[in-house]
Amino acid sequence: MSHLDGSIRGGQKPRATLGTIIYSKTFRTIATQVVMAVFVVMAGLFLYNNVVENLRAQSIATGFGFLEQDAQFDIGETPIPFNATDTYARAFLVGLLNTLRVSAAGILLATILGFSVGFARVSSNWLLSKVATGYVEIVRNIPVILQVIFWAVVLRNLPAARDAIDFGGFAFLNNRGLSFAVPATDPVHGPMIFACFAGIVLAILGGYLARRHRENTGRYISMLWPSIGLIFGLPAIVWLLGGAPTALSVPALKGFNFRGGVTISPEFTALLIGIALYASGFIAEIVRAGLQATPRGQIEAARSIGLRPRFVMRFVVLPQALRVIVPPLTSQYVSLIKNSSIAVVVGYPDLVNIGNTAMNQTGQAVEAIAVMMLVYLTVSLVTSTFMNVYNRLVAIKER
Amino acid sequence: MTSSADAPKVDTVIHTADEFDPNATLPFGQWMKKNLFNSIPQGILTVFVAACLARFAWFVLNWGVLDAVFYTDDPDVCRAAAGACWAVIVEKHRPMLFGLYPYDEQWRLVIMMAIYLVTVVVSLMPRFWNLKFLVPLWIFSVVSIFTLLFGGVFGMPFVPSTDWGGLPLTMILFSGTVLIGMPVAVLLALGRRSPLPVAKGVSVVFIEALRGVPLITILFVAVNVFPLFLPAGVEVNKLLRITVGIAVFFACYQAEVIRGGLQAIPTGQYEAADSLNLTYWQTTRRIILPQALRISLPAITNHIIAAMKNTSFVIIIGLFDILTATTAVMQDPLWRRYYVEAYLFVAAIYLFFGYALSLYARQVEKWINQGRI
């Protein structure tokens, strides 16, 4: 910063007097900073003292000891076993798992939707791109919390279980959520999941080898169908070897509720739809910007050497688009995770909702909010680190 | 573009064949062929999308207009109708728009919103950009707005800020956020770019910490924790605490945008200012900031629109903004079947203001880029 250092110009160095010291930029820089630092420390001490005084006056305990106490409340949705005699710490853990669950589903849904709409926006089909534009403008410009509340009310006003909307007897939508049939648990499922993972690993390996081969020999081997074969074929083979179990667990009406199958709660569904649709609008714009970032000349050049449109997209447009897409996509993912905190308005037991309950029961607002903030800071940091690593993989490698 | 009326007409341009001019308008038939039916799959896609769109438009027309009930004070009339019940908005617009504010005093809010809108619209027009005019206008507006809201003088009953609600509350939260947030954002951005390690450190920690947490936790801090930070006996109005909370959150995002603008300023600009022997604040105020703000204006607008949408988060801490008020109104068992209409109305208000803001921002961009190539 050349504008801040060295007010002393020319070769001559003037004699240091009290005046020149006080008016010198070095002195002023240091003095400003000392004043700032003292101010920050004093303000911190002042606030800390006030908190301690106030808490003592209200006889509220301080510290994180409450995490060991019994929570004394029940949670509607628990990915891990939980009851009212478990500790607050475990309640927070349940909340965190619920936050991660809805965020992961939201990121998946928003990415699929966002990329589809983004591609539709740059489509050469005028009508499709206008419809996509309309979608983006609507979902982006309505507050996310309004969207979540809207979907929650829609789901709450669905018919009762008795009159559930029937999707061919395999899925039922009612005001208790969406129940759908799943394959009945079978010992072969574990190995099938393992086979699927193995398929993904092999497909990545195959793609890498095919690329090496292309770079060495110039011959292109399409790995699209082999990859699909590996990822879906291996589990299918395991399924056949395991005796091809076809038993389904179908939801059936028992009393006032559906039993069997899997039921997704209305709270989860409303929150998921709300935050995913909202984020998908932003992702669509990011994808559009990325796809349009490739100079037209490159696409024309690729076409003129006879590359098929599919390969123009695959080898010319997408690799460059990803570089533009990934950094803002990361911040959209982080903001989706943070938006999942509006779970509290629809009663989905996420971290903030449970933290809020704990705060109201114990009065330990500072600690409860600190836990929420620290967890979100960590999740944000981990997500951006993860995406930065990916970004480095796709970034342009220059000398 | 030579759009101004008094620009000399250029007749000497030779119009080449349309196919060489990318901006030439094609005849309708050719345009259809190029943009809708340039291949068989494209044609099928077009027909499919058009069919879905027509089906949707037909449904909206039937539900929203043909079968809809526009005015009735009897919910049974709506119940009998097949379409929308817009009557719910006619019937409930006052609690939706004005929240908990005493019914007989709501005329004050109408005047307040009128003053607010006039002030904002006038301040946004370049012909009024004159401090000698704007400063008195704003002093007058702010004083009269808060006089109307609080009352307690001129025979108007006093209404505490806890009873404020609806659209006026949304407006107060939004303007408060921008008016408090923008200066803080500029200071944070300058702090982050500062060569002073303490200023830089404080700004970085502040910005990153607040950007890493959800707005809800900041609202919790404003409501539940902030009072603990104050010495015993000192109280700050809850609405003010919440506004400051949202403003600070907004400022952290805005600061990053402004930092982007600051980073785009060539070093030569600093050196030029230095050679004129300007001080840091003179350089910043007269040379650097105007350029940085102009560069980052589109992103600044996005965050201002986001700030307007973010005011709806106050539903979580029980402030009666327009969304909270509507949600409360929709508990009425007689009318709650018509929640779609009510929420569409609220969504339309947000869409309208958001659209107006972005249109205006585009206009500002045009003004400040005048004379630039």
HADDOCK unambig.tbl for C-alpha pairs under 7 A between the chains (distance, minus, plus):
assign (segid A and resid 1 and name CA) (segid B and resid 195 and name CA) 6.98 0.50 0.50
assign (segid A and resid 2 and name CA) (segid B and resid 271 and name CA) 6.73 0.50 0.50
assign (segid A and resid 3 and name CA) (segid B and resid 270 and name CA) 6.23 0.50 0.50
assign (segid A and resid 3 and name CA) (segid B and resid 271 and name CA) 6.47 0.50 0.50
assign (segid A and resid 3 and name CA) (segid B and resid 274 and name CA) 5.20 0.50 0.50
assign (segid A and resid 33 and name CA) (segid B and resid 196 and name CA) 6.75 0.50 0.50
assign (segid A and resid 33 and name CA) (segid B and resid 198 and name CA) 5.88 0.50 0.50
assign (segid A and resid 37 and name CA) (segid B and resid 198 and name CA) 6.50 0.50 0.50
assign (segid A and resid 47 and name CA) (segid B and resid 229 and name CA) 4.94 0.50 0.50
assign (segid A and resid 47 and name CA) (segid B and resid 230 and name CA) 6.90 0.50 0.50
assign (segid A and resid 50 and name CA) (segid B and resid 228 and name CA) 6.57 0.50 0.50
assign (segid A and resid 50 and name CA) (segid B and resid 229 and name CA) 5.26 0.50 0.50
assign (segid A and resid 50 and name CA) (segid B and resid 230 and name CA) 5.92 0.50 0.50
assign (segid A and resid 50 and name CA) (segid B and resid 231 and name CA) 5.41 0.50 0.50
assign (segid A and resid 51 and name CA) (segid B and resid 228 and name CA) 5.00 0.50 0.50
assign (segid A and resid 51 and name CA) (segid B and resid 229 and name CA) 5.10 0.50 0.50
assign (segid A and resid 54 and name CA) (segid B and resid 228 and name CA) 5.88 0.50 0.50
assign (segid A and resid 54 and name CA) (segid B and resid 232 and name CA) 6.64 0.50 0.50
assign (segid A and resid 124 and name CA) (segid B and resid 35 and name CA) 6.23 0.50 0.50
assign (segid A and resid 125 and name CA) (segid B and resid 35 and name CA) 5.34 0.50 0.50
assign (segid A and resid 125 and name CA) (segid B and resid 36 and name CA) 5.26 0.50 0.50
assign (segid A and resid 125 and name CA) (segid B and resid 42 and name CA) 6.85 0.50 0.50
assign (segid A and resid 126 and name CA) (segid B and resid 35 and name CA) 5.31 0.50 0.50
assign (segid A and resid 126 and name CA) (segid B and resid 36 and name CA) 6.05 0.50 0.50
assign (segid A and resid 127 and name CA) (segid B and resid 46 and name CA) 6.64 0.50 0.50
assign (segid A and resid 128 and name CA) (segid B and resid 49 and name CA) 6.70 0.50 0.50
assign (segid A and resid 141 and name CA) (segid B and resid 351 and name CA) 5.92 0.50 0.50
assign (segid A and resid 141 and name CA) (segid B and resid 354 and name CA) 6.76 0.50 0.50
assign (segid A and resid 142 and name CA) (segid B and resid 347 and name CA) 5.83 0.50 0.50
assign (segid A and resid 142 and name CA) (segid B and resid 350 and name CA) 6.32 0.50 0.50
assign (segid A and resid 142 and name CA) (segid B and resid 351 and name CA) 6.39 0.50 0.50
assign (segid A and resid 143 and name CA) (segid B and resid 309 and name CA) 4.82 0.50 0.50
assign (segid A and resid 143 and name CA) (segid B and resid 310 and name CA) 6.88 0.50 0.50
assign (segid A and resid 143 and name CA) (segid B and resid 312 and name CA) 6.95 0.50 0.50
assign (segid A and resid 145 and name CA) (segid B and resid 312 and name CA) 6.84 0.50 0.50
assign (segid A and resid 145 and name CA) (segid B and resid 313 and name CA) 6.81 0.50 0.50
assign (segid A and resid 150 and name CA) (segid B and resid 343 and name CA) 6.98 0.50 0.50
assign (segid A and resid 338 and name CA) (segid B and resid 213 and name CA) 6.71 0.50 0.50
assign (segid A and resid 338 and name CA) (segid B and resid 214 and name CA) 4.87 0.50 0.50
assign (segid A and resid 339 and name CA) (segid B and resid 214 and name CA) 6.80 0.50 0.50
assign (segid A and resid 341 and name CA) (segid B and resid 214 and name CA) 6.88 0.50 0.50
assign (segid A and resid 345 and name CA) (segid B and resid 316 and name CA) 6.40 0.50 0.50
assign (segid A and resid 365 and name CA) (segid B and resid 224 and name CA) 6.32 0.50 0.50
assign (segid A and resid 365 and name CA) (segid B and resid 225 and name CA) 6.29 0.50 0.50
assign (segid A and resid 366 and name CA) (segid B and resid 225 and name CA) 6.03 0.50 0.50
assign (segid A and resid 369 and name CA) (segid B and resid 217 and name CA) 6.56 0.50 0.50
assign (segid A and resid 373 and name CA) (segid B and resid 213 and name CA) 5.64 0.50 0.50
assign (segid A and resid 373 and name CA) (segid B and resid 217 and name CA) 6.82 0.50 0.50
assign (segid A and resid 376 and name CA) (segid B and resid 212 and name CA) 6.47 0.50 0.50
assign (segid A and resid 376 and name CA) (segid B and resid 213 and name CA) 5.46 0.50 0.50
assign (segid A and resid 377 and name CA) (segid B and resid 212 and name CA) 4.85 0.50 0.50
assign (segid A and resid 377 and name CA) (segid B and resid 213 and name CA) 5.84 0.50 0.50
assign (segid A and resid 380 and name CA) (segid B and resid 212 and name CA) 5.86 0.50 0.50
